[in-house]
Amino acid sequence: MASSFLYFVAAIALLQSSSVTADGYFARTCLDIKLLNRNINKNGHYVIHTDKNEAFTVYCDFNSEPPYVWTLVESFSRDM
């Protein structure tokens, strides 16, 4: 239990560090994350912030349609 919690905390810290600049600017989209760190090109979950600096996790797609970057905020499926 403790090792999985530490892994989770480390993963969140990594995600947050890629979305904040040294002067405190918070990324609001996946494009902001890409512009903050040009070396990021791995699709995955990242933390972005609202205009009120509330953080939430989104899925960023950097590769499906270069040079465009997609920010997925919500996804669901219906079992019919």
Biopython code that builds the backbone (N, CA, C, O; Angstrom):
import numpy as np
from Bio.PDB.StructureBuilder import StructureBuilder

atoms = [
    (1, "MET", "N", (0.816, -1.191, 0.000)),
    (1, "MET", "CA", (0.000, 0.000, 0.000)),
    (1, "MET", "C", (0.862, 1.259, 0.000)),
    (1, "MET", "O", (0.617, 2.165, -0.797)),
    (2, "ALA", "N", (1.852, 1.335, 0.863)),
    (2, "ALA", "CA", (2.681, 2.529, 0.962)),
    (2, "ALA", "C", (3.466, 2.778, -0.310)),
    (2, "ALA", "O", (3.600, 3.928, -0.729)),
    (3, "SER", "N", (3.995, 1.721, -0.944)),
    (3, "SER", "CA", (4.790, 1.923, -2.157)),
    (3, "SER", "C", (3.921, 2.431, -3.303)),
    (3, "SER", "O", (4.379, 3.261, -4.088)),
    (4, "SER", "N", (2.690, 1.962, -3.422)),
    (4, "SER", "CA", (1.815, 2.452, -4.489)),
    (4, "SER", "C", (1.432, 3.910, -4.239)),
    (4, "SER", "O", (1.290, 4.683, -5.186)),
    (5, "PHE", "N", (1.262, 4.290, -2.970)),
    (5, "PHE", "CA", (0.956, 5.680, -2.648)),
    (5, "PHE", "C", (2.124, 6.579, -3.017)),
    (5, "PHE", "O", (1.915, 7.645, -3.596)),
    (6, "LEU", "N", (3.347, 6.179, -2.697)),
    (6, "LEU", "CA", (4.520, 6.976, -3.032)),
    (6, "LEU", "C", (4.665, 7.120, -4.540)),
    (6, "LEU", "O", (5.024, 8.191, -5.028)),
    (7, "TYR", "N", (4.390, 6.053, -5.283)),
    (7, "TYR", "CA", (4.447, 6.116, -6.731)),
    (7, "TYR", "C", (3.433, 7.130, -7.252)),
    (7, "TYR", "O", (3.746, 7.916, -8.145)),
    (8, "PHE", "N", (2.226, 7.116, -6.702)),
    (8, "PHE", "CA", (1.178, 8.049, -7.102)),
    (8, "PHE", "C", (1.604, 9.481, -6.823)),
    (8, "PHE", "O", (1.441, 10.348, -7.681)),
    (9, "VAL", "N", (2.142, 9.744, -5.650)),
    (9, "VAL", "CA", (2.593, 11.086, -5.289)),
    (9, "VAL", "C", (3.707, 11.536, -6.214)),
    (9, "VAL", "O", (3.711, 12.688, -6.645)),
    (10, "ALA", "N", (4.645, 10.666, -6.530)),
    (10, "ALA", "CA", (5.738, 11.018, -7.437)),
    (10, "ALA", "C", (5.218, 11.318, -8.834)),
    (10, "ALA", "O", (5.703, 12.242, -9.488)),
    (11, "ALA", "N", (4.241, 10.551, -9.300)),
    (11, "ALA", "CA", (3.666, 10.779, -10.628)),
    (11, "ALA", "C", (2.957, 12.128, -10.681)),
    (11, "ALA", "O", (3.090, 12.849, -11.670)),
    (12, "ILE", "N", (2.214, 12.481, -9.646)),
    (12, "ILE", "CA", (1.536, 13.772, -9.602)),
    (12, "ILE", "C", (2.561, 14.901, -9.576)),
    (12, "ILE", "O", (2.372, 15.915, -10.248)),
    (13, "ALA", "N", (3.633, 14.748, -8.823)),
    (13, "ALA", "CA", (4.667, 15.781, -8.772)),
    (13, "ALA", "C", (5.294, 15.972, -10.149)),
    (13, "ALA", "O", (5.559, 17.107, -10.547)),
    (14, "LEU", "N", (5.534, 14.907, -10.873)),
    (14, "LEU", "CA", (6.097, 15.001, -12.212)),
    (14, "LEU", "C", (5.133, 15.713, -13.146)),
    (14, "LEU", "O", (5.553, 16.571, -13.922)),
    (15, "LEU", "N", (3.861, 15.377, -13.089)),
    (15, "LEU", "CA", (2.872, 16.022, -13.943)),
    (15, "LEU", "C", (2.778, 17.510, -13.637)),
    (15, "LEU", "O", (2.710, 18.327, -14.555)),
    (16, "GLN", "N", (2.772, 17.865, -12.376)),
    (16, "GLN", "CA", (2.636, 19.264, -12.010)),
    (16, "GLN", "C", (3.877, 20.059, -12.381)),
    (16, "GLN", "O", (3.762, 21.225, -12.759)),
    (17, "SER", "N", (5.059, 19.463, -12.284)),
    (17, "SER", "CA", (6.275, 20.203, -12.590)),
    (17, "SER", "C", (6.355, 20.555, -14.067)),
    (17, "SER", "O", (7.033, 21.519, -14.423)),
    (18, "SER", "N", (5.684, 19.804, -14.942)),
    (18, "SER", "CA", (5.735, 20.104, -16.362)),
    (18, "SER", "C", (4.726, 21.170, -16.755)),
    (18, "SER", "O", (4.712, 21.596, -17.910)),
    (19, "SER", "N", (3.877, 21.616, -15.829)),
    (19, "SER", "CA", (2.845, 22.578, -16.180)),
    (19, "SER", "C", (2.966, 23.904, -15.439)),
    (19, "SER", "O", (2.030, 24.703, -15.460)),
    (20, "VAL", "N", (4.100, 24.156, -14.784)),
    (20, "VAL", "CA", (4.306, 25.397, -14.039)),
    (20, "VAL", "C", (5.686, 25.947, -14.369)),
    (20, "VAL", "O", (6.672, 25.211, -14.352)),
    (21, "THR", "N", (5.758, 27.237, -14.668)),
    (21, "THR", "CA", (7.055, 27.851, -14.930)),
    (21, "THR", "C", (7.685, 28.328, -13.628)),
    (21, "THR", "O", (7.049, 28.329, -12.574)),
    (22, "ALA", "N", (8.941, 28.731, -13.721)),
    (22, "ALA", "CA", (9.656, 29.208, -12.539)),
    (22, "ALA", "C", (9.011, 30.473, -11.967)),
    (22, "ALA", "O", (9.079, 30.712, -10.761)),
    (23, "ASP", "N", (8.385, 31.285, -12.828)),
    (23, "ASP", "CA", (7.758, 32.512, -12.330)),
    (23, "ASP", "C", (6.308, 32.308, -11.902)),
    (23, "ASP", "O", (5.600, 33.275, -11.622)),
    (24, "GLY", "N", (5.863, 31.044, -11.849)),
    (24, "GLY", "CA", (4.553, 30.739, -11.319)),
    (24, "GLY", "C", (3.418, 30.699, -12.323)),
    (24, "GLY", "O", (2.256, 30.617, -11.925)),
    (25, "TYR", "N", (3.720, 30.754, -13.621)),
    (25, "TYR", "CA", (2.667, 30.656, -14.632)),
    (25, "TYR", "C", (2.168, 29.219, -14.696)),
    (25, "TYR", "O", (2.974, 28.294, -14.803)),
    (26, "PHE", "N", (0.866, 29.015, -14.634)),
    (26, "PHE", "CA", (0.263, 27.686, -14.705)),
    (26, "PHE", "C", (-0.268, 27.437, -16.102)),
    (26, "PHE", "O", (-0.942, 28.291, -16.678)),
    (27, "ALA", "N", (0.035, 26.268, -16.649)),
    (27, "ALA", "CA", (-0.476, 25.887, -17.960)),
    (27, "ALA", "C", (-1.989, 25.733, -17.887)),
    (27, "ALA", "O", (-2.523, 25.164, -16.935)),
    (28, "ARG", "N", (-2.668, 26.244, -18.900)),
    (28, "ARG", "CA", (-4.124, 26.149, -18.958)),
    (28, "ARG", "C", (-4.594, 25.163, -20.021)),
    (28, "ARG", "O", (-5.765, 24.782, -20.032)),
    (29, "THR", "N", (-3.701, 24.746, -20.913)),
    (29, "THR", "CA", (-4.012, 23.775, -21.967)),
    (29, "THR", "C", (-2.801, 22.886, -22.196)),
    (29, "THR", "O", (-1.716, 23.152, -21.680)),
    (30, "CYS", "N", (-2.994, 21.842, -22.966)),
    (30, "CYS", "CA", (-1.863, 20.977, -23.329)),
    (30, "CYS", "C", (-0.875, 21.726, -24.216)),
    (30, "CYS", "O", (0.328, 21.472, -24.162)),
    (31, "LEU", "N", (-1.376, 22.641, -25.025)),
    (31, "LEU", "CA", (-0.467, 23.451, -25.843)),
    (31, "LEU", "C", (0.452, 24.271, -24.951)),
    (31, "LEU", "O", (1.641, 24.395, -25.244)),
    (32, "ASP", "N", (-0.072, 24.830, -23.874)),
    (32, "ASP", "CA", (0.771, 25.560, -22.917)),
    (32, "ASP", "C", (1.867, 24.654, -22.374)),
    (32, "ASP", "O", (3.020, 25.070, -22.257)),
    (33, "ILE", "N", (1.510, 23.412, -22.041)),
    (33, "ILE", "CA", (2.503, 22.462, -21.526)),
    (33, "ILE", "C", (3.593, 22.234, -22.560)),
    (33, "ILE", "O", (4.776, 22.209, -22.222)),
    (34, "LYS", "N", (3.202, 22.069, -23.818)),
    (34, "LYS", "CA", (4.165, 21.858, -24.901)),
    (34, "LYS", "C", (5.059, 23.082, -25.075)),
    (34, "LYS", "O", (6.266, 22.945, -25.280)),
    (35, "LEU", "N", (4.485, 24.256, -24.997)),
    (35, "LEU", "CA", (5.270, 25.477, -25.146)),
    (35, "LEU", "C", (6.210, 25.707, -23.967)),
    (35, "LEU", "O", (7.281, 26.291, -24.132)),
    (36, "LEU", "N", (5.816, 25.253, -22.778)),
    (36, "LEU", "CA", (6.671, 25.374, -21.598)),
    (36, "LEU", "C", (7.852, 24.424, -21.642)),
    (36, "LEU", "O", (8.913, 24.715, -21.090)),
    (37, "ASN", "N", (7.665, 23.276, -22.304)),
    (37, "ASN", "CA", (8.731, 22.271, -22.379)),
    (37, "ASN", "C", (8.660, 21.577, -23.736)),
    (37, "ASN", "O", (7.916, 20.611, -23.906)),
    (38, "ARG", "N", (9.424, 22.065, -24.686)),
    (38, "ARG", "CA", (9.405, 21.532, -26.056)),
    (38, "ARG", "C", (9.798, 20.054, -26.128)),
    (38, "ARG", "O", (9.489, 19.391, -27.117)),
    (39, "ASN", "N", (10.467, 19.529, -25.112)),
    (39, "ASN", "CA", (10.879, 18.118, -25.113)),
    (39, "ASN", "C", (9.737, 17.162, -24.798)),
    (39, "ASN", "O", (9.867, 15.957, -25.013)),
    (40, "ILE", "N", (8.626, 17.677, -24.295)),
    (40, "ILE", "CA", (7.481, 16.809, -23.994)),
    (40, "ILE", "C", (6.768, 16.478, -25.285)),
    (40, "ILE", "O", (6.297, 17.368, -25.993)),
    (41, "ASN", "N", (6.690, 15.186, -25.590)),
    (41, "ASN", "CA", (5.932, 14.754, -26.762)),
    (41, "ASN", "C", (5.276, 13.401, -26.527)),
    (41, "ASN", "O", (4.848, 12.741, -27.474)),
    (42, "LYS", "N", (5.199, 12.994, -25.276)),
    (42, "LYS", "CA", (4.569, 11.728, -24.927)),
    (42, "LYS", "C", (3.116, 11.981, -24.535)),
    (42, "LYS", "O", (2.839, 12.741, -23.607)),
    (43, "ASN", "N", (2.198, 11.344, -25.244)),
    (43, "ASN", "CA", (0.788, 11.450, -24.890)),
    (43, "ASN", "C", (0.581, 10.912, -23.480)),
    (43, "ASN", "O", (1.251, 9.965, -23.069)),
    (44, "GLY", "N", (-0.332, 11.503, -22.751)),
    (44, "GLY", "CA", (-0.609, 11.008, -21.413)),
    (44, "GLY", "C", (-1.368, 12.011, -20.580)),
    (44, "GLY", "O", (-1.874, 13.009, -21.094)),
    (45, "HIS", "N", (-1.444, 11.742, -19.290)),
    (45, "HIS", "CA", (-2.174, 12.585, -18.347)),
    (45, "HIS", "C", (-1.249, 13.669, -17.799)),
    (45, "HIS", "O", (-0.129, 13.398, -17.367)),
    (46, "TYR", "N", (-1.747, 14.894, -17.829)),
    (46, "TYR", "CA", (-1.012, 16.047, -17.337)),
    (46, "TYR", "C", (-1.960, 16.903, -16.512)),
    (46, "TYR", "O", (-3.180, 16.778, -16.618)),
    (47, "VAL", "N", (-1.388, 17.773, -15.690)),
    (47, "VAL", "CA", (-2.185, 18.678, -14.858)),
    (47, "VAL", "C", (-2.203, 20.048, -15.513)),
    (47, "VAL", "O", (-1.153, 20.603, -15.838)),
    (48, "ILE", "N", (-3.414, 20.598, -15.708)),
    (48, "ILE", "CA", (-3.563, 21.977, -16.151)),
    (48, "ILE", "C", (-4.394, 22.717, -15.110)),
    (48, "ILE", "O", (-4.912, 22.109, -14.174)),
    (49, "HIS", "N", (-4.519, 24.032, -15.277)),
    (49, "HIS", "CA", (-5.180, 24.857, -14.269)),
    (49, "HIS", "C", (-6.231, 25.751, -14.912)),
    (49, "HIS", "O", (-6.088, 26.182, -16.056)),
    (50, "THR", "N", (-7.286, 26.020, -14.156)),
    (50, "THR", "CA", (-8.307, 26.964, -14.608)),
    (50, "THR", "C", (-7.784, 28.377, -14.406)),
    (50, "THR", "O", (-6.697, 28.575, -13.861)),
    (51, "ASP", "N", (-8.565, 29.359, -14.848)),
    (51, "ASP", "CA", (-8.148, 30.745, -14.640)),
    (51, "ASP", "C", (-8.171, 31.150, -13.172)),
    (51, "ASP", "O", (-7.668, 32.213, -12.808)),
    (52, "LYS", "N", (-8.762, 30.289, -12.317)),
    (52, "LYS", "CA", (-8.732, 30.511, -10.867)),
    (52, "LYS", "C", (-7.657, 29.650, -10.208)),
    (52, "LYS", "O", (-7.647, 29.499, -8.986)),
    (53, "ASN", "N", (-6.757, 29.087, -11.008)),
    (53, "ASN", "CA", (-5.646, 28.234, -10.572)),
    (53, "ASN", "C", (-6.085, 26.960, -9.867)),
    (53, "ASN", "O", (-5.365, 26.449, -9.009)),
    (54, "GLU", "N", (-7.255, 26.443, -10.217)),
    (54, "GLU", "CA", (-7.688, 25.137, -9.729)),
    (54, "GLU", "C", (-7.098, 24.084, -10.663)),
    (54, "GLU", "O", (-7.260, 24.166, -11.880)),
    (55, "ALA", "N", (-6.419, 23.106, -10.092)),
    (55, "ALA", "CA", (-5.738, 22.089, -10.895)),
    (55, "ALA", "C", (-6.657, 20.910, -11.183)),
    (55, "ALA", "O", (-7.453, 20.507, -10.335)),
    (56, "PHE", "N", (-6.538, 20.363, -12.391)),
    (56, "PHE", "CA", (-7.207, 19.107, -12.709)),
    (56, "PHE", "C", (-6.430, 18.380, -13.798)),
    (56, "PHE", "O", (-5.666, 18.984, -14.551)),
    (57, "THR", "N", (-6.642, 17.083, -13.861)),
    (57, "THR", "CA", (-5.905, 16.231, -14.783)),
    (57, "THR", "C", (-6.659, 16.083, -16.092)),
    (57, "THR", "O", (-7.873, 15.876, -16.104)),
    (58, "VAL", "N", (-5.923, 16.193, -17.204)),
    (58, "VAL", "CA", (-6.480, 15.999, -18.539)),
    (58, "VAL", "C", (-5.573, 15.043, -19.302)),
    (58, "VAL", "O", (-4.460, 14.748, -18.866)),
    (59, "TYR", "N", (-6.054, 14.565, -20.435)),
    (59, "TYR", "CA", (-5.229, 13.745, -21.313)),
    (59, "TYR", "C", (-4.734, 14.637, -22.447)),
    (59, "TYR", "O", (-5.531, 15.289, -23.122)),
    (60, "CYS", "N", (-3.419, 14.666, -22.654)),
    (60, "CYS", "CA", (-2.820, 15.457, -23.726)),
    (60, "CYS", "C", (-2.363, 14.535, -24.843)),
    (60, "CYS", "O", (-1.685, 13.534, -24.607)),
    (61, "ASP", "N", (-2.748, 14.891, -26.065)),
    (61, "ASP", "CA", (-2.338, 14.150, -27.262)),
    (61, "ASP", "C", (-1.434, 15.065, -28.082)),
    (61, "ASP", "O", (-1.894, 16.036, -28.682)),
    (62, "PHE", "N", (-0.146, 14.743, -28.100)),
    (62, "PHE", "CA", (0.834, 15.549, -28.801)),
    (62, "PHE", "C", (1.169, 14.990, -30.183)),
    (62, "PHE", "O", (1.836, 15.660, -30.971)),
    (63, "ASN", "N", (0.714, 13.762, -30.489)),
    (63, "ASN", "CA", (1.238, 13.066, -31.656)),
    (63, "ASN", "C", (0.256, 12.745, -32.775)),
    (63, "ASN", "O", (0.699, 12.491, -33.895)),
    (64, "SER", "N", (-1.042, 12.741, -32.537)),
    (64, "SER", "CA", (-1.950, 12.235, -33.566)),
    (64, "SER", "C", (-2.064, 13.161, -34.775)),
    (64, "SER", "O", (-2.282, 12.681, -35.887)),
    (65, "GLU", "N", (-1.923, 14.469, -34.589)),
    (65, "GLU", "CA", (-2.040, 15.409, -35.709)),
    (65, "GLU", "C", (-1.009, 16.534, -35.599)),
    (65, "GLU", "O", (-1.387, 17.687, -35.391)),
    (66, "PRO", "N", (0.284, 16.223, -35.733)),
    (66, "PRO", "CA", (1.293, 17.279, -35.634)),
    (66, "PRO", "C", (1.035, 18.357, -36.688)),
    (66, "PRO", "O", (0.661, 18.019, -37.811)),
    (67, "PRO", "N", (1.214, 19.599, -36.380)),
    (67, "PRO", "CA", (1.770, 20.195, -35.169)),
    (67, "PRO", "C", (0.714, 20.550, -34.130)),
    (67, "PRO", "O", (1.009, 21.290, -33.191)),
    (68, "TYR", "N", (-0.503, 20.045, -34.272)),
    (68, "TYR", "CA", (-1.575, 20.373, -33.336)),
    (68, "TYR", "C", (-1.466, 19.564, -32.046)),
    (68, "TYR", "O", (-0.936, 18.453, -32.035)),
    (69, "VAL", "N", (-1.976, 20.143, -30.962)),
    (69, "VAL", "CA", (-1.983, 19.504, -29.655)),
    (69, "VAL", "C", (-3.433, 19.465, -29.172)),
    (69, "VAL", "O", (-4.137, 20.474, -29.210)),
    (70, "TRP", "N", (-3.866, 18.305, -28.723)),
    (70, "TRP", "CA", (-5.247, 18.127, -28.269)),
    (70, "TRP", "C", (-5.294, 18.004, -26.753)),
    (70, "TRP", "O", (-4.441, 17.359, -26.142)),
    (71, "THR", "N", (-6.310, 18.636, -26.150)),
    (71, "THR", "CA", (-6.563, 18.550, -24.721)),
    (71, "THR", "C", (-7.901, 17.853, -24.515)),
    (71, "THR", "O", (-8.950, 18.406, -24.848)),
    (72, "LEU", "N", (-7.869, 16.646, -23.971)),
    (72, "LEU", "CA", (-9.099, 15.910, -23.686)),
    (72, "LEU", "C", (-9.475, 16.147, -22.234)),
    (72, "LEU", "O", (-8.738, 15.773, -21.321)),
    (73, "VAL", "N", (-10.625, 16.770, -22.028)),
    (73, "VAL", "CA", (-11.068, 17.119, -20.685)),
    (73, "VAL", "C", (-11.987, 16.069, -20.105)),
    (73, "VAL", "O", (-11.942, 15.797, -18.906)),
    (74, "GLU", "N", (-12.831, 15.468, -20.954)),
    (74, "GLU", "CA", (-13.790, 14.483, -20.467)),
    (74, "GLU", "C", (-14.004, 13.425, -21.528)),
    (74, "GLU", "O", (-13.978, 13.702, -22.727)),
    (75, "SER", "N", (-14.216, 12.203, -21.060)),
    (75, "SER", "CA", (-14.498, 11.095, -21.956)),
    (75, "SER", "C", (-15.418, 10.111, -21.235)),
    (75, "SER", "O", (-15.274, 9.880, -20.035)),
    (76, "PHE", "N", (-16.358, 9.536, -21.975)),
    (76, "PHE", "CA", (-17.231, 8.552, -21.375)),
    (76, "PHE", "C", (-17.767, 7.634, -22.466)),
    (76, "PHE", "O", (-17.655, 7.935, -23.655)),
    (77, "SER", "N", (-18.337, 6.541, -22.062)),
    (77, "SER", "CA", (-18.981, 5.637, -23.006)),
    (77, "SER", "C", (-20.303, 5.186, -22.408)),
    (77, "SER", "O", (-20.478, 5.156, -21.190)),
    (78, "ARG", "N", (-21.222, 4.840, -23.284)),
    (78, "ARG", "CA", (-22.520, 4.349, -22.851)),
    (78, "ARG", "C", (-22.657, 2.892, -23.247)),
    (78, "ARG", "O", (-22.437, 2.521, -24.400)),
    (79, "ASP", "N", (-23.019, 2.087, -22.290)),
    (79, "ASP", "CA", (-23.301, 0.683, -22.577)),
    (79, "ASP", "C", (-24.777, 0.566, -22.954)),
    (79, "ASP", "O", (-25.656, 0.766, -22.116)),
    (80, "MET", "N", (-25.035, 0.245, -24.199)),
    (80, "MET", "CA", (-26.426, 0.155, -24.643)),
    (80, "MET", "C", (-26.752, -1.263, -25.035)),
    (80, "MET", "O", (-27.879, -1.549, -25.439)),
]
sb = StructureBuilder()
sb.init_structure("model")
sb.init_model(0)
sb.init_chain("A")
sb.init_seg("    ")
for serial, (resi, resn, name, xyz) in enumerate(atoms, 1):
    if name == "N":
        sb.init_residue(resn, " ", resi, " ")
    sb.init_atom(name, np.array(xyz, "f"), 0.0, 1.0, " ", f" {name:<3s}", serial, name[0])
structure = sb.get_structure()
